[in-house]
Amino acid sequence: MKEEQGMYDILIVGGGPAGLTAAIYARRAGRTVLVLEGTGFGGQIASSHLVENYPAVPSVNGVEYSDALTAQAKALGAETRFGRVSAVRREEEGFILTAGKKEFEGRSLILATGAKPRRLGVEREEELVGRGISYCAVCDGAFFRDKNVAVVGGGDSALQAVLFLSGVAGHVTLIHRRGELRAQGADVEKAGVRGNVEFMLNSRVAELLGEEKLTGLMVEQGDGSRRELAVEGLFVEVGQEPDNAVFAPLAQLDEGGYFQAGEDCGTMTPGVFVAGDCRSKGLRQLTTAVADGSVAATAACRWLEGR
Ligand code: NAP
């Protein structure tokens, strides 16, 4: 069923920092905009504990940042809807997106679909999600007050999770497969001086222990020895994966499934732009997501003018 609002100038898929920044720029250029979001406005930054590398903002809570961004886009007149896009088709006048039982029409598209947490890939992982296994420390950390927990991963998300959890849980063990962490040095140093944080490097989670819920981990260490860790929570922070397959007919994907785009965030289809973590790029940060959002919206407005 087609929505009654008719044709939007720009349909934005994804309500994270890239999509919402695109909405702000497009509204300020006088374009009608609908942002469709599948889960929660704010994107991944809403599950970040603290953002401390955004220029001129020394420290901001991830939820506060994403609430402020969403409010700014709405105040400027961007329309927002919950809906997961399951199909897209191109018509003479533009594009039609299907989300649930609804269809939305737009003259141009900005795809800002982000990325979702990668699974660790250990046996019984799915079965124990919500029973000890989580992909979001900020969302679920409070369930583990004063308990022992572990975090897997060596990137910024893992270190952010460790820093957040060390203020809630009793003890936090960071398990990382290599001897080196790729996270920002400042966060690694902060975690290193917390009294309740332990690093287990060159280690991997070999088994999840517990029947109804997680009670521990069997960790295989670099020398081949095994160590049992009694933990009630395991926070998996091993990176992200894109979820772009539905849009593949419009925008070329690289071997990892990320959109390929030019400097102006344009794709192989005129009128289709991509922004943020969903696109192939060297640095996925809040700064680069909002930069993409502004570039993609400006390019989309220019493209609309030229029609
Ligand atoms: P990431 O940087 O891709 O790091 C993923 C980590 O998980 C790596 O340390 C990787 O190990 C490890 N890993 C991957 N697959 C694994 C597996 N199957 N088993 C065990 N370990 C595995 O992902 P991220 O930390 O989620 O960050 C994603 C992007 O967001 C990055 O660009 C990051 O800088 C950015 N980010 C920024 C902030 C911030 O600015 N404050 C906060 C969060 C995220 P290896 O190191 O061995 O490859």
Residues whose N, C-alpha, C, O or C-beta is under 5 A from the ligand:
A	BS01	NAP	L50 N53 R119 L120 G153 G154 G155 D156 S157 A158 R177 R178 R182 E237 V238 G239 Q240 L283 R284 Q285
